[in-house]
Amino acid sequence: MKPVKLSFAVALVLAAMPLVSFAQDAEVVEEESEFPLSASLAATTDYVFRGVSQSDNGPAFQAGVNYDAPFGLYAGVWASNIDFGTGGFETDYYVGWNTDLSDSWNLDLAATRYAYSGDKGLSGDYNEFIGKITWSGPVAVTGLLAYAPDYGDLAPKAKESYASLGASYDIGETGFSIGATVGYTSIDYGDETIEGEAFDYGVSDYFDGAFTVSKGFGPATATLGYYDTFGSDADELRNDSDIYKPGLVLTVSVALP
């Protein structure tokens, strides 16, 4: 999940991202089950990850499989079509550990491999390490930190950091829920020395925000979301590419079994 670099293109949704997308960013209703294997299918009008379209503001179809092992361990794979110029596919492989710290607090640690194929507008595969903590009360609040030490397989080596804070609220017995998220992305493009001359490629950063309304229909969930990027380098990024511009997105996901 990645937007396309400043002069470039990178990071998704996941989130919109997405672990939207699988990502953080795609929203899938998970129900407790004694069966360790689960799957999800989704169709969306735009694959948005961390505020940035991964499908050139067009539709995407997504599928994932997750295995819950004992002691909170889990692993899975998630895939979506993408478009950063020529069109292609993103496949995310992840492993993690999830545990309840108390009746209200939950900790989730994961490592994700973002792999891309077919789209010549992307710079390369990369790994990201993610930590997430959630407090469940009248409102569920989630904080997330992510770090990619070799972002997009760029040369010289780039480093990506991401932080977000989100909240969601279930509206009684209606089946509706509302949510809001704000995130911050920073990409350090590093420096190098060529024939004795030093080059510093600088840092690109921006904020992203989302407001969502979801309705459950049995195993299916429909989500209408508004996504945007703002602050820091967002205006410059928008001038370079429409994938950073705000928009409304409708996603329908189905959890299996």
N, C-alpha and C positions, 0 to 999 in steps of 0.2 A: 504494500500500500504506500504509494508515494506520489507526491506532486512533481512537477518538472522544474528543475533548477532555475535560479535567478536569471541567468542568461540561459539557464538550465530548465530542469524539471525533476522533483523528488517525491516522499512519504507516502489502510487505510486502510478508507474508511475507510474508517473506518471506519471521522469520525468521524470517517469517520468513519483512518482509518479505516471500513472500515476496515480491534479486534472488532469494523466495522467492516458493512463488511463484517468479517469475523470480528473483525475488529470491532474494537471499542466502538468498537465503534459501530457494527451492525447489531441491531437489537433483536435478540432471540429469546423467547420465553423458555426458561429451563425448568422442568418439573422434576422433582425427586422420583427416582425409579430404582428398583432393585436390579434391573437389567443394566449392565455396565456400558453397553454400546448405545449411542443415540445418534441421530442425524438431523439435518435441517436443510430446507430448501427455501429460496427467496427469489423474488422478482422485484426490481426497483427501477424507478424512472431515472435514477442517477446514482452511481456508486460514489458516495462521498466519504472520504476518510480524513478526519481531523480538519474539516472545513473545505477540503479541496476535492474537486471531481476527479475520479480515477478513470472515468469512461467518457471524457470529453462532453460532459453534460448530456449524455445519452443513456439509454436503458442498460441494465446489467442483470444477468441471471447467475445465481450463486448456490453453492451446495457445500455441505460440510459433514464430517463424521468425527465423533468424539468418543473416546474410551475412558471411563472412570475406573482407575485401579484402586486397590486398597490403600488406606492411610492417606487419602486425599490426593494421591498422584493422578494425573490425567495426561492424555496425549491425543492429538488429532490432526486433521488436515482440512483445509478450507480452500475453495477456489472460486474465481469470478472472472468474467471477461473484463478487459480493460481497453482503453484507447488513449495513447499518448502520441498519436500520429499515424500509425499503420494498423493498430488493433492487435490484440493478443490476449494472453491469459496470465493471471496471477495465481500462484498456488502458495498457501501459507502452511508450514509445518510447525507444530508447536508442542511443547511439553511443559508441564507445570505442577505446582503443588498448592492445594487449597485447604485451609483449616479454619475452623471457628475458634476464635480466641476467647469468646464468651457468648452469652445469648444475643448480644447486640453487635459484636465486632467480628469481622471476617478478614483474613489475610490471604492474598493470592499472589504467588510468584511464578513467573513464566519466562520462557525463552522461545522466540519465534524466528523462523527462517522465512523471509519473503523471497520467493523465486518467481522470475518473469520469463515468459517465452513469447516469441512471435512479434513483439512490438519493438521497432527499431528506435523509438523515441525515448527509451529507458537506458539508464546508465549501468544497471547491474543488480545482482542479488545482494542481500545483506542480512545480518542477524540483528535482532533487537532484544534487549532484556527488560522485562516489565515487572513492576511491583504495584500492587493495588490493595487498598484497604477500604473496607465498607462498614459504615455504621447503619444499622437498621433500627429505626424507631418509627414515629409517626411519618417521618420522611426518611427515605434512604439516601445517604450521602456517601459518595465515593471519591477518593483521591487516588490519582495514578501518576507514576513516574516511569519514564521509559528512556533507554539510552542505547544508541547504536554506535559502536566504536569504529566501524568501517562502513559508513553509510553510502549505499548505492554503488559500492566498489569503485569509487572515484579515485583519480590520481591527480594530486597527492591525496592521501587518506583524509576523508571528511568525517566529522563526528556530529551526530544528531542527538539532541535532547528534547524531551517532550514532557510537559506536566499538565494535568487537567484536574478540575474539580467539578463534580456533577451531582445533581439531586433529582430524585423522582418521587412522585406521590401517587398512590392508588386511591381513586375516588370511590370510596365505599364499595358497594356491591354492584356498581354499574359496569364493571369490566374496563372502564377507562383509566388511563394513567397519564400524567403529564410529567415532563422532564426538561431540565435545562443543564447545559454543560458549557464551560469556558476552558479553553486550552491555550498553551503557549508552545510554539515550536522554535528551536534555535539550531541552525546548521553552521558549523564552523568548517569552512572549506580548506583550512590548513595553509601551509606555506612550504616552499621548496627553494632550493638554490640551483640555478641553471648557469653553467659556465661562469661561476663566481658571482652571479647576480641573484639577490634574494627577491623572492616574490611572495607576497602575502595576499591570499585570495579572499580574506575577510569573512564576515559572519552575516548570514541572512536570518531574520527572525520575523515572526508575525503571530497574532492571536487568532483563535477561531472560536466561534460560538454556535450553539444550537438550541432550538426550542422544539420539543416534540409532543405530540398527542397520540396515544396508542389505544387500541381497542382490541380485546381478545375475543376470538370466536372459536371456542374449543381449542384444538391444537394450532389454530392459525392466529396470527396477530397482524393487524394493519396499523402502520405508523405513518403519520404525516409530520414532516419535519421542515423547519426553516434553518438553513445553514449559511454561515458567512465567515469571511476572514477580515481582520481589521488591525489597525495599529502598526507601528514600526514599518516594515517593508511591504505591507499588504498592498498599498496603492501602486507601488512600482510593479509588484508581481501581477496585479490585475491588468495593468497596462500591457504587460508582456503576454498574458494568456487569460482567456475567459474561464479557465478551470478554477480560478481563485474567486470568482464573482459569486454573490449570494443567490440562493434559489430555494424553491420549495421542492421537496422530494417525497414521493409516496412509495412505501415499501410494504410488501405482503410476504410474511414468512410463515413457514409451517414447521413445527417441531415433530420429529418422528423418533421412536414410536409415540 
